[in-house]
Amino acid sequence: MDYLPVEEGDQVELDKVLLVADEDKVMVGTPIVKGASVMAEALKQGRTRKIIVFKYKPKVRYRRKKGHRQLYTSLAIKNINLGEAS
């Protein structure tokens, strides 16, 4: 997941759930499932591997090299609450 401003080990509630699927039942939100939420635990904060952005125009000696590392938060899902959606 993208970066969330939480500490490692903190509990996070995600309230915008787009889809909930069980073995036989699938609920698709329009655009979100009403009343559904997900409880997760933040495992790790980190940065992804470096992506190189290279711009080049031939015959005009134009070259630009730039790197980027995206921040992310690793989550472990603990509980899925359907609320009034069930």
LINSULTA-V385679 format. One record per residue. RES is the residue in three letters. SS is DSSP state (alpha for helix, beta for strand, coil for the rest). Layout:
RES	SS
RES	SS
This chain:
MET	coil
ASP	beta
TYR	coil
LEU	coil
PRO	coil
VAL	coil
GLU	coil
GLU	coil
GLY	coil
ASP	coil
GLN	beta
VAL	beta
GLU	beta
LEU	beta
ASP	coil
LYS	coil
VAL	coil
LEU	coil
LEU	beta
VAL	beta
ALA	beta
ASP	coil
GLU	coil
ASP	coil
LYS	coil
VAL	beta
MET	beta
VAL	beta
GLY	coil
THR	coil
PRO	coil
ILE	coil
VAL	coil
LYS	coil
GLY	coil
ALA	coil
SER	beta
VAL	beta
MET	beta
ALA	beta
GLU	beta
ALA	beta
LEU	beta
LYS	beta
GLN	beta
GLY	beta
ARG	beta
THR	coil
ARG	coil
LYS	coil
ILE	beta
ILE	beta
VAL	beta
PHE	beta
LYS	beta
TYR	beta
LYS	beta
PRO	coil
LYS	coil
VAL	coil
ARG	coil
TYR	beta
ARG	beta
ARG	beta
LYS	beta
LYS	beta
GLY	beta
HIS	beta
ARG	coil
GLN	coil
LEU	beta
TYR	beta
THR	beta
SER	beta
LEU	beta
ALA	beta
ILE	beta
LYS	beta
ASN	beta
ILE	beta
ASN	beta
LEU	coil
GLY	alpha
GLU	alpha
ALA	alpha
SER	coil
